[in-house]
Amino acid sequence: MRRISCGWVLALVLGSAAVGAASHESPPPVGSWGHGVDAEAERLLLEGRITEIRDLGTGVTRPKKLTLVLGERTTHGVWKGVDEESTSPSSTRTRRDDLYFRDRWQHEVAAYRLDRLLGQSFVPPTVARELEGHPGSLQQWVDDAFTERQRVEQGRTLTDAAAFGTASLRMRAFDALIYNVDRTQENLLITEPGSRLWLIDHSRAFRLTRRLPALGGGGSLVVPPELLAALRALDVEATRSALRGLLTEQQVTGVLARRERLLALAPEASPAASR
């Protein structure tokens, strides 16, 4: 997949903190999770009969587009089975001077679950499902979407640019929380009325560092009030339960530590809290 920096999204780059020695533990099997407004979408992804498999032909994670049928319902999903790791600094696969990272399908499911725990609804419903005997993630296909790259190149006018801008702030804060420094114009989808953002491709997120990524371009990270409230209300035990089998203990600890750093960005936070 080509890497193209977003025109309006400031690039996230690594901070100066060194990452400690990585744990090579393998998470336990992924448990079921479906609940709430996405329960039916998850059930279709989990139980739908696969009637067609097609290579998408894009991305280093070798995704496949599946057609699924359950009763009278039909949907499409993107399946990924990538499970790789790198311990080489400046690896071309990491695209950052990182000491360690994992490129894993489990991160796709983890990003979805954490997104829903925060009430953001950015990430399409995503489940763990085997394909031809291989474990992987299956994410609901977003119909009638265009990428940020297409928006820029085609000069498309957004119906609600203000709402789009607010959503982009929440997106950047969410990327910081999961330490996703791989956001590009091609993994940011938009649906009409032009303010609905869909975030995909999180297999390289969830680095081990406890710091927030630094922002390039002279910008500052802003956490909108509604996301700050969700971060404050986030139940730690519920979070650990939702991410069990998807992330290692070090990765979960990193998420919770970055949550505290995001909370420290609140206007009312004391200077001591941000150190």
C-alpha positions in Angstrom: 0.0 0.0 0.0 1.4 3.4 -0.9 1.9 5.8 1.9 0.5 9.3 1.2 0.4 11.9 3.9 -3.1 13.4 4.5 -3.4 17.1 3.6 -5.4 18.0 6.6 -4.2 15.3 9.0 -0.9 16.1 10.7 1.4 13.1 10.5 2.0 11.2 13.7 5.6 10.4 14.4 7.4 8.6 17.3 8.3 10.5 20.5 11.7 10.3 22.0 11.0 7.6 24.5 12.7 4.3 24.0 10.6 1.2 24.2 11.5 -1.4 26.8 12.3 -5.0 25.9 9.4 -6.5 24.2 7.5 -9.5 25.4 7.1 -12.3 22.9 4.1 -13.8 24.7 1.3 -15.1 22.5 -2.2 -13.9 23.6 -4.8 -16.6 24.5 -7.6 -17.5 22.1 -10.0 -14.6 21.3 -13.3 -14.8 23.1 -16.7 -13.7 21.8 -17.8 -10.1 22.4 -20.8 -9.0 20.3 -23.2 -6.8 22.1 -25.1 -3.5 21.7 -26.1 -1.9 18.5 -23.5 -3.9 16.5 -24.5 -7.3 17.8 -26.4 -8.2 14.6 -23.6 -7.0 12.4 -21.1 -9.1 14.3 -23.4 -12.2 14.1 -23.6 -11.8 10.3 -19.8 -11.7 10.1 -19.4 -14.6 12.5 -22.1 -16.9 11.3 -22.7 -15.9 7.7 -22.0 -18.5 5.0 -19.1 -17.5 2.8 -20.2 -17.6 -0.8 -17.3 -15.8 -2.5 -13.6 -15.0 -1.7 -11.8 -12.4 -3.7 -8.2 -11.0 -3.3 -8.3 -7.3 -3.0 -4.8 -6.9 -4.5 -3.9 -4.0 -2.2 -1.8 -3.7 0.9 1.0 -5.7 2.4 -1.4 -7.5 4.7 -2.9 -9.4 1.7 -6.6 -8.7 2.5 -9.5 -10.7 1.0 -13.0 -9.5 0.3 -15.7 -12.0 1.4 -19.3 -12.2 0.6 -21.4 -13.6 3.4 -25.0 -14.7 3.5 -27.1 -15.4 6.6 -30.8 -16.1 6.0 -32.0 -13.3 3.7 -29.2 -11.0 4.6 -26.0 -10.5 2.6 -22.9 -8.5 3.5 -19.3 -8.1 2.5 -16.3 -8.1 4.8 -12.5 -7.7 4.6 -10.5 -10.6 6.0 -6.8 -10.3 7.2 -4.6 -13.1 8.5 -1.3 -11.2 8.9 0.7 -12.1 12.0 4.3 -10.8 11.9 6.6 -9.0 14.1 9.8 -6.9 13.8 12.5 -6.2 16.3 14.7 -4.3 13.8 15.1 -0.6 14.4 14.3 1.5 11.3 12.6 -1.5 9.6 11.0 -0.6 6.3 8.0 -2.5 7.6 7.6 -0.3 10.6 8.2 3.0 8.7 9.4 4.5 12.0 12.5 4.2 14.1 10.7 1.9 16.4 12.3 -0.8 18.5 9.6 -3.4 18.2 6.1 -3.8 16.7 3.7 -6.4 15.7 1.7 -6.5 12.5 -1.2 -8.6 13.6 -4.8 -9.2 12.6 -5.7 -9.2 16.3 -5.1 -5.5 16.4 -8.0 -4.9 14.0 -10.4 -6.5 16.4 -8.8 -4.7 19.4 -9.2 -1.3 17.7 -12.9 -2.0 17.0 -13.6 -3.0 20.6 -11.8 -0.1 22.1 -13.5 2.3 19.7 -16.9 1.0 20.8 -16.0 1.1 24.5 -15.4 4.8 24.0 -18.6 5.3 22.0 -16.8 6.6 18.9 -18.2 4.3 16.2 -15.2 5.0 13.9 -14.1 1.4 13.2 -16.5 -0.8 11.3 -17.7 -4.0 13.1 -14.8 -6.4 13.3 -14.6 -10.0 14.6 -12.2 -12.9 14.8 -13.0 -15.6 12.2 -11.1 -18.4 10.5 -10.9 -18.6 6.8 -9.8 -21.9 5.2 -8.4 -23.0 8.5 -6.4 -19.8 9.2 -7.3 -17.4 12.0 -7.8 -13.8 11.1 -10.0 -10.6 11.5 -13.1 -10.0 9.5 -14.3 -6.4 9.2 -17.6 -5.2 7.7 -17.2 -3.6 4.3 -18.1 0.1 4.2 -20.5 0.6 1.2 -20.6 3.8 -0.8 -17.4 5.2 0.8 -14.6 7.2 -0.8 -11.1 7.6 0.6 -9.5 10.8 1.8 -7.1 10.5 -1.2 -10.1 10.4 -3.6 -11.6 13.5 -1.8 -8.4 15.4 -2.3 -7.6 14.4 -5.8 -11.1 14.8 -7.1 -11.7 18.1 -5.2 -14.9 16.8 -3.6 -16.8 19.2 -1.4 -17.9 17.9 1.9 -21.6 18.6 2.9 -20.6 19.4 6.5 -17.0 20.4 6.6 -17.2 21.6 10.2 -18.5 18.2 11.4 -15.7 16.6 9.4 -13.1 18.8 11.1 -14.5 17.9 14.6 -14.5 14.2 13.7 -10.9 14.5 12.5 -9.8 15.8 15.9 -11.4 12.7 17.6 -9.7 10.5 15.0 -6.3 11.9 15.8 -6.8 11.5 19.5 -8.0 7.9 19.0 -4.9 7.2 16.8 -2.7 8.5 19.6 -4.5 6.3 22.2 -3.8 3.1 20.2 -0.5 4.4 18.9 -1.4 4.2 15.3 1.3 6.0 13.3 0.2 4.4 10.0 -2.8 6.6 9.2 -2.9 7.5 5.5 -5.3 8.9 2.9 -6.2 5.4 1.9 -7.2 4.0 5.2 -9.5 6.9 6.1 -12.9 6.4 4.5 -15.7 8.9 4.2 -19.4 8.4 3.6 -22.0 11.1 2.9 -23.1 13.6 4.2 -19.3 13.9 4.2 -18.9 14.1 8.0 -18.9 10.3 8.6 -15.4 9.0 9.0 -14.5 5.3 9.0 -11.1 4.2 10.2 -9.6 1.0 8.8 -6.2 -0.8 8.8 -5.0 -1.0 12.4 -2.9 -4.1 12.2 0.3 -2.1 13.0 -1.1 -0.2 15.9 -0.7 -0.8 19.7 3.0 -0.2 20.0 4.5 -0.8 23.4 5.5 2.7 24.4 3.5 4.4 27.1 4.0 7.9 25.6 1.8 9.6 23.1 3.1 10.0 19.5 4.5 13.4 18.8 2.7 15.5 16.1 4.6 16.8 13.2 3.9 20.1 11.3 3.8 22.3 14.4 0.4 21.1 15.5 -0.9 20.2 18.9 -3.1 17.2 19.9 -6.6 18.3 21.0 -8.9 15.9 22.7 -12.6 17.0 22.1 -14.7 17.2 25.3 -16.9 14.2 24.4 -13.9 12.0 23.9 -12.3 13.3 27.2 -15.5 12.3 29.0 -15.5 8.8 27.4 -11.8 8.4 28.4 -12.6 9.4 32.0 -15.5 6.9 32.1 -13.6 4.1 30.6 -13.8 1.0 32.8 -10.3 -0.5 33.2 -11.5 -4.0 33.9 -14.0 -3.9 31.1 -11.3 -2.8 28.8 -8.9 -5.5 29.9 -11.7 -8.1 29.4 -12.5 -6.8 25.9 -8.9 -6.8 24.8 -8.1 -10.2 26.3 -6.7 -12.6 23.6 -6.0 -9.7 21.3 -3.2 -7.7 23.0 -0.4 -8.7 25.3 -0.3 -7.3 28.8 2.4 -4.8 27.8 0.2 -3.5 25.0 -2.8 -3.1 27.3 -0.6 -1.3 29.8 0.5 1.0 27.0 -3.1 1.8 26.1 -4.0 2.6 29.7 -0.9 4.8 30.2 -1.6 6.8 27.0 -5.2 7.2 28.2 -3.8 9.0 31.3 -1.6 11.2 29.1 -4.6 12.1 26.9 -6.6 13.0 30.0 -3.7 15.2 31.1 -4.3 17.3 28.0 -7.7 18.5 29.3 -7.7 22.3 30.0 -8.5 21.7 33.6 -5.7 19.2 34.1 -3.0 20.3 36.5 0.6 20.8 35.1 1.8 18.0 37.3 -0.6 15.5 35.6 1.1 16.0 32.2 4.6 15.3 33.3 
